[in-house]
Amino acid sequence: MLTCVAAHIMSFGVNVTDISSENRVHNMTGFLFDKHNIARLILPFEYVSNELLTPEEFDMSDNIEYGQMSDSGQITTSRIRISVPEDRIYAFCGNTASYSSRIYINGVLLTEIGMPGMSREDMTADETYISFTAQPQNGIIEIVQQSSNFVYDEIMSHPAWNIGLKEPIARYMAENTDIRMMIVGIYLFLFFAHFTLFLIHRGYKANFWLALLCLVLVARTGVTGSKPFLPIFSWLSWEMAFRIEYISVPIIIALLLSAYQTLFPCMIQKIPQIATYVISLFFTALYLFADTFFMSKTVVYAQLFAAVAGVYLLARLFMKVRRPTAEQSVILAGLGIVFLSLIVDIIYYTITTSASAFISKPTMEYAVMAFSMFQIVAMFLGTMREVSAAHEREHILAAENAALDRANRLKTDLMHTVGHELRTPLAVMMGYAQLVSMEMKTQGATNQTIRDLNAIADEARRLSVIVDEMQEVSLSRTFKKGNEKVSVEAVIRQIARLYAPILERKHTSLNLNIQSGLPFVKGSADELTQVLFNLLSNAGAHTDNGEVCINAKFANNEIELIVSDTGTGIPSDLLPHIFENGVSGREGGTGLGLHICEAIIQNHGGHIHIQSAEGTGTTATFLLPAVKGGENNVWAKNCIDC
């Protein structure tokens, strides 16, 4: 029969069921072992006080008791027997219950944590969170643990082992550690937030004290619970971790007092303030140098001191703060959470046995984490007031920046005008010069003539690079939205007439497929010309002995223009970034062309996208909203007549 006590709880996505023993055996033959369920083995246990026994000696002992171990015993041997199905291997995990243990599984020594001894001088203390696997023998898994503890004042007990299959036990252990590290990360974030606010307003010392408080909580969180800092920092012994956990309490009180003395000047009377600092210093020194056993006996007094300090602080705040501001209200709420946490922890540390059904662990670190978040909100509200006071200075700076922006726009417009006016003629000049050079070479022109024509092409290329560099300087400009009606067909035919000879020298044909009667678009003819030129330039640069096509049609109130080629295509890793500034698919390219194309098309209310595969060519498609009716403007007529 399966006996369950108190608990069927969800922990980190794993169901944890508390199971007690019946007739000295934890019967788990009816337990559902799967990837979602684990069990925690709880009292009562078999034990022998004041002896360190092997499993064989335990069996023969006449002093075996059954139940809760004595609170006066510092030496004990305990045994758990678990009845489970035979057909599988089981995983266990748990924190050692004392500070030196020797553990046997089914009669075989598993591990030794520290070294158990019959006196303080004979034992070596240590503590760890361990895990292991075991297979039942005749349906029973037996755990025998020798324990001695002369370093901490607590009731000796067997650890509450967790048992389950390997997967849920591993997940339970990992998530226990992960949640502690997540809390550490939150405290670190709060530390940087408070410290940043302190650097911004050094006169506001509350942020400095709260930043230190968060660092103390980082250390405390890392050495409590599953103690994630112990495996990370090999030099961190159990005793150091123990002292850090204890010493954090008086330091937290002192830092809170310092922070609130800054937040509420003259709120705390001088004598209680000095007394709080002195008592905090006393406990800090005690936990630095005292014996650990003595330390553990004083923890309740430190908790009571913290509670008294919290009550006094709350009382003074509620007495003096009649009409709290928004940030003061947030601060009071955070302090109230800490005060309630102190009460809960006092109950936990003083009457753990009777309260275990309601309080499973200390709450201080969670409460102070919530408190720190409250303080961040309060500090943010205070900072916002400072920001509003600086608005007048910002208005003056804004006026000065506006003047600088106007100057930058003038420079940008100049750069863009030069780039646009020179790029197309330079490209045509370069293409024709190289074409003539090849023709004259095939017809028997002199070498000098060929060298002269090649020099013209080289100079044109150099000027084109200069224009690219000038446009890179002005890349951040905002494109002007033109208001003229533009004939897309006229733009296509003009740019095709200019660029076809350049493609011919690479033995590449330029084909046009334009739907008749295309409507106009509203925008800038010059900028749309630049888009088509950039797309044709990219297509020509990657296509030899192939074909470039321009298709234009009207559908769904939009004009669709497609520039496709049969060239080398765009590498797959480059394609998602092709519109980014500075990204180019050819050596020596500036990476500006497609970035400019996208900006122009978007400014005209359209959008552009590119499809490509290496070795099969590239297709650039952009859509522009059409306008209804009207006559072509003069520019469009002139272009058609060209």
KADA-V884409 format. One record per residue. N is the residue number from 0. SS is DSSP state (H for helix, E for strand, C for the rest). OMEGA is omega in whole degrees, -180 to 180 (999 if undefined). BURIAL is 1 if it has 9 or more other C-alpha atoms within 8 Angstrom, else 0. Layout:
N,SS,OMEGA,BURIAL
N,SS,OMEGA,BURIAL
//
This chain:
0,C,-179,0
1,C,-180,1
2,C,-179,1
3,E,-180,1
4,E,165,0
5,E,-153,0
6,E,158,0
7,E,-170,0
8,E,176,0
9,E,179,0
10,E,175,0
11,C,179,0
12,C,178,0
13,E,176,1
14,E,180,1
15,E,-179,1
16,E,176,1
17,E,-178,1
18,E,177,1
19,C,-178,1
20,C,176,1
21,E,-175,0
22,C,175,0
23,C,179,1
24,E,171,1
25,E,-175,1
26,E,-178,1
27,C,-179,1
28,C,179,1
29,C,-178,0
30,C,180,0
31,C,177,0
32,C,175,1
33,C,-174,1
34,C,-178,0
35,C,-170,1
36,E,168,1
37,E,-179,1
38,E,174,1
39,E,-176,1
40,E,-174,1
41,C,-179,1
42,C,4,0
43,C,177,1
44,E,167,1
45,E,179,1
46,E,174,1
47,E,-177,1
48,E,172,1
49,C,175,1
50,C,173,0
51,C,-170,1
52,C,169,1
53,C,178,1
54,H,179,1
55,H,179,0
56,H,179,0
57,H,-180,1
58,H,-175,0
59,H,-176,0
60,C,175,0
61,C,-174,0
62,C,-178,0
63,C,176,1
64,E,-176,0
65,E,180,1
66,E,178,1
67,C,-178,0
68,C,-178,1
69,C,180,0
70,C,179,0
71,C,-177,0
72,C,175,1
73,C,178,1
74,E,-180,1
75,E,168,1
76,E,-178,1
77,E,-179,1
78,E,172,1
79,E,173,1
80,E,-175,1
81,E,176,1
82,E,-176,1
83,C,174,1
84,C,-172,1
85,C,-160,1
86,C,-179,0
87,C,176,0
88,E,-176,1
89,E,178,1
90,E,179,1
91,E,170,1
92,E,178,1
93,E,177,1
94,E,-180,1
95,C,-171,1
96,C,180,0
97,C,-176,1
98,C,165,1
99,C,-174,1
100,E,171,1
101,E,-170,1
102,E,177,1
103,E,175,1
104,E,-178,1
105,C,176,1
106,C,-177,1
107,E,179,0
108,E,179,0
109,E,-176,0
110,E,176,0
111,E,178,1
112,E,-169,1
113,C,175,1
114,E,179,1
115,C,179,1
116,C,-178,1
117,C,178,0
118,C,179,0
119,C,-178,1
120,C,-176,0
121,C,-175,0
122,C,171,1
123,E,-173,1
124,C,173,1
125,C,179,1
126,C,179,1
127,C,174,0
128,E,-172,1
129,E,175,0
130,E,180,0
131,E,175,0
132,E,-179,1
133,E,178,1
134,E,-176,1
135,C,172,1
136,E,-175,0
137,C,176,0
138,C,-177,1
139,E,167,1
140,E,-177,1
141,E,177,1
142,E,175,1
143,E,-178,1
144,E,170,1
145,E,-177,1
146,E,170,1
147,E,-176,1
148,C,175,1
149,C,-175,1
150,C,-176,1
151,C,-177,1
152,C,178,1
153,C,177,0
154,C,178,1
155,C,179,1
156,C,173,1
157,C,177,1
158,C,176,0
159,C,-177,1
160,C,171,1
161,E,-178,1
162,E,178,1
163,E,173,1
164,C,-174,1
165,H,-173,1
166,H,-180,0
167,H,177,1
168,H,179,1
169,H,180,0
170,H,179,0
171,H,179,1
172,H,-177,1
173,H,-177,0
174,H,172,1
175,H,178,1
176,H,-178,1
177,H,-178,0
178,H,177,0
179,H,180,1
180,H,176,1
181,H,178,0
182,H,176,1
183,H,179,1
184,H,179,0
185,H,179,1
186,H,178,1
187,H,177,1
188,H,180,0
189,H,176,1
190,H,-178,1
191,H,179,1
192,H,179,1
193,H,-177,1
194,H,177,1
195,H,177,0
196,H,177,1
197,H,178,1
198,H,179,0
199,H,-180,0
200,C,-175,0
201,C,179,0
202,C,-179,0
203,C,-170,1
204,C,-180,1
205,H,179,1
206,H,179,1
207,H,-180,1
208,H,179,1
209,H,175,1
210,H,177,1
211,H,178,1
212,H,180,1
213,H,177,1
214,H,177,1
215,H,-180,1
216,H,173,1
217,H,-179,1
218,H,-178,1
219,H,-178,1
220,H,-178,1
221,H,-178,1
222,C,176,1
223,C,-179,1
224,C,178,0
225,C,174,1
226,C,-176,1
227,H,-179,1
228,H,-176,1
229,H,177,1
230,H,-179,0
231,H,-179,0
232,C,-175,0
233,C,-179,0
234,C,-176,0
235,C,-178,1
236,C,178,1
237,H,-178,1
238,H,177,0
239,H,179,0
240,H,179,1
241,H,-179,1
242,H,178,1
243,H,180,1
244,H,-177,1
245,H,-174,1
246,H,-179,1
247,H,-176,1
248,H,179,1
249,H,178,1
250,H,178,1
251,H,180,1
252,H,-178,1
253,H,-179,1
254,H,176,1
255,H,179,1
256,H,-180,1
257,H,-179,1
258,H,-177,1
259,H,173,1
260,H,177,1
261,H,-178,1
262,H,-179,0
263,C,-177,0
264,C,178,0
265,C,-180,0
266,C,-175,1
267,C,-180,1
268,C,-171,0
269,H,-177,0
270,H,176,0
271,H,179,0
272,H,179,1
273,H,-179,0
274,H,179,0
275,H,178,1
276,H,-178,1
277,H,-180,0
278,H,177,1
279,H,179,1
280,H,180,1
281,H,-180,0
282,H,178,1
283,H,178,1
284,H,179,0
285,H,-177,1
286,H,173,1
287,H,-168,0
288,H,-174,0
289,C,174,0
290,C,-175,0
291,H,179,1
292,H,178,1
293,H,178,1
294,H,-176,1
295,H,179,1
296,H,-177,0
297,H,-174,0
298,H,-179,1
299,H,179,1
300,H,176,0
301,H,178,1
302,H,178,1
303,H,176,1
304,H,179,0
305,H,-180,1
306,H,179,1
307,H,178,0
308,H,179,1
309,H,178,1
310,H,-180,1
311,H,-178,0
312,H,178,1
313,H,-179,1
314,H,180,0
315,H,-180,1
316,H,-179,1
317,H,177,0
318,H,-171,0
319,H,-176,0
320,C,-177,0
321,C,-179,0
322,C,-175,0
323,C,172,0
324,C,-179,0
325,H,-178,0
326,H,177,1
327,H,177,1
328,H,178,1
329,H,179,1
330,H,179,1
331,H,178,1
332,H,178,1
333,H,179,1
334,H,177,1
335,H,178,1
336,H,179,1
337,H,-179,1
338,H,178,1
339,H,178,0
340,H,179,1
341,H,178,1
342,H,179,1
343,H,-179,1
344,H,176,1
345,H,177,1
346,H,-179,1
347,H,-175,1
348,H,-175,0
349,H,-179,0
350,C,-175,0
351,H,-174,1
352,H,-178,0
353,H,-177,0
354,H,-172,1
355,C,179,1
356,C,-177,0
357,C,-176,0
358,C,-175,1
359,C,-177,0
360,C,176,0
361,C,-175,1
362,C,-171,1
363,H,-175,1
364,H,179,1
365,H,180,0
366,H,-178,1
367,H,174,1
368,H,176,1
369,H,178,1
370,H,-179,1
371,H,177,1
372,H,175,1
373,H,-178,1
374,H,177,1
375,H,178,1
376,H,-179,1
377,H,180,1
378,H,178,1
379,H,179,0
380,H,177,1
381,H,179,1
382,H,179,1
383,H,177,0
384,H,178,0
385,H,-180,0
386,H,-180,0
387,H,178,0
388,H,-178,0
389,C,-176,0
390,H,-179,0
391,H,177,0
392,H,180,0
393,H,179,0
394,H,179,0
395,H,179,0
396,H,180,0
397,H,178,0
398,H,179,0
399,H,179,0
400,H,178,0
401,H,178,0
402,H,177,0
403,H,179,0
404,H,178,0
405,H,178,0
406,H,179,0
407,H,179,0
408,H,177,1
409,H,178,0
410,H,-179,1
411,H,179,1
412,H,178,1
413,H,-180,0
414,H,-178,1
415,H,180,1
416,H,179,0
417,H,-179,1
418,H,-177,1
419,H,-177,1
420,H,-176,0
421,H,-171,1
422,H,-175,1
423,H,178,1
424,H,179,0
425,H,-180,1
426,H,178,1
427,H,179,1
428,H,-180,1
429,H,-179,1
430,H,-180,1
431,H,-180,1
432,H,179,1
433,H,178,1
434,H,179,1
435,H,179,1
436,H,-179,1
437,H,-179,0
438,H,-178,0
439,H,178,1
440,H,-180,1
441,H,-178,0
442,C,175,0
443,C,177,0
444,C,-179,1
445,C,179,0
446,H,-180,0
447,H,179,0
448,H,180,0
449,H,179,1
450,H,180,0
451,H,180,0
452,H,176,1
453,H,177,1
454,H,176,0
455,H,180,1
456,H,-180,1
457,H,-180,1
458,H,178,0
459,H,178,1
460,H,-180,1
461,H,178,0
462,H,178,1
463,H,177,1
464,H,179,0
465,H,179,0
466,H,178,1
467,H,-180,1
468,H,178,1
469,H,179,1
470,H,177,1
471,H,177,1
472,H,-174,1
473,C,-173,1
474,C,-176,0
475,C,-177,0
476,C,174,0
477,C,-178,0
478,C,179,0
479,C,179,0
480,C,-178,0
481,C,-178,0
482,C,-178,0
483,E,172,1
484,E,-173,1
485,E,174,1
486,E,180,1
487,H,179,1
488,H,-180,1
489,H,179,1
490,H,-178,1
491,H,-175,1
492,H,180,1
493,H,-177,1
494,H,178,1
495,H,180,1
496,H,-179,0
497,H,-170,1
498,H,-178,1
499,H,180,1
500,H,179,1
501,H,179,1
502,H,-178,1
503,H,-178,1
504,C,175,1
505,C,180,1
506,C,-180,1
507,C,-178,1
508,E,177,1
509,E,-177,1
510,E,180,0
511,E,175,0
512,E,-172,0
513,E,177,1
514,C,-178,0
515,C,176,0
516,C,179,0
517,C,176,1
518,C,180,1
519,E,166,1
520,E,180,1
521,E,-179,1
522,E,-177,1
523,C,179,1
524,H,-180,1
525,H,-177,0
526,H,176,0
527,H,174,1
528,H,180,1
529,H,178,1
530,H,-178,1
531,H,179,1
532,H,-180,1
533,H,-180,1
534,H,178,1
535,H,178,1
536,H,178,0
537,H,-180,0
538,H,-179,1
539,H,-178,1
540,H,-176,0
541,C,-175,1
542,C,173,1
543,C,178,1
544,C,-177,0
545,C,-174,1
546,E,173,1
547,E,-177,1
548,E,171,1
549,E,178,1
550,E,179,1
551,E,178,1
552,E,-179,1
553,E,177,1
554,E,176,0
555,C,177,0
556,C,178,0
557,E,173,1
558,E,180,1
559,E,177,1
560,E,-178,1
561,E,173,1
562,E,-177,1
563,E,178,1
564,E,179,1
565,C,-173,1
566,C,-172,1
567,C,180,1
568,C,-177,1
569,C,178,1
570,C,-175,1
571,H,-179,0
572,H,-179,0
573,H,-171,1
574,H,-179,1
575,C,-176,0
576,C,-167,0
577,C,180,1
578,C,-178,1
579,C,180,1
580,C,175,0
581,C,-179,0
582,C,-177,1
583,C,179,1
584,C,179,1
585,C,-178,0
586,C,-180,0
587,C,179,0
588,C,-178,0
589,C,-177,1
590,C,-177,1
591,C,-169,1
592,H,-177,1
593,H,176,1
594,H,178,1
595,H,179,1
596,H,-179,1
597,H,-179,1
598,H,-180,1
599,H,-178,1
600,H,179,1
601,H,178,1
602,H,177,1
603,C,178,1
604,C,-180,0
605,C,176,1
606,E,-175,1
607,E,173,1
608,E,-175,0
609,E,173,0
610,E,-178,0
611,E,172,1
612,E,-177,1
613,C,177,1
614,C,-177,0
615,C,177,1
616,E,-175,1
617,E,176,1
618,E,177,1
619,E,-177,1
620,E,173,1
621,E,-177,1
622,E,179,1
623,E,178,1
624,E,-179,1
625,E,174,1
626,E,-175,1
627,C,168,0
628,C,176,0
629,C,178,0
630,C,174,0
631,C,175,1
632,C,-175,1
633,H,-179,0
634,H,-178,0
635,H,180,1
636,H,-180,1
637,H,-179,0
638,H,180,1
639,H,-179,1
640,H,-176,0
641,C,999,0
//
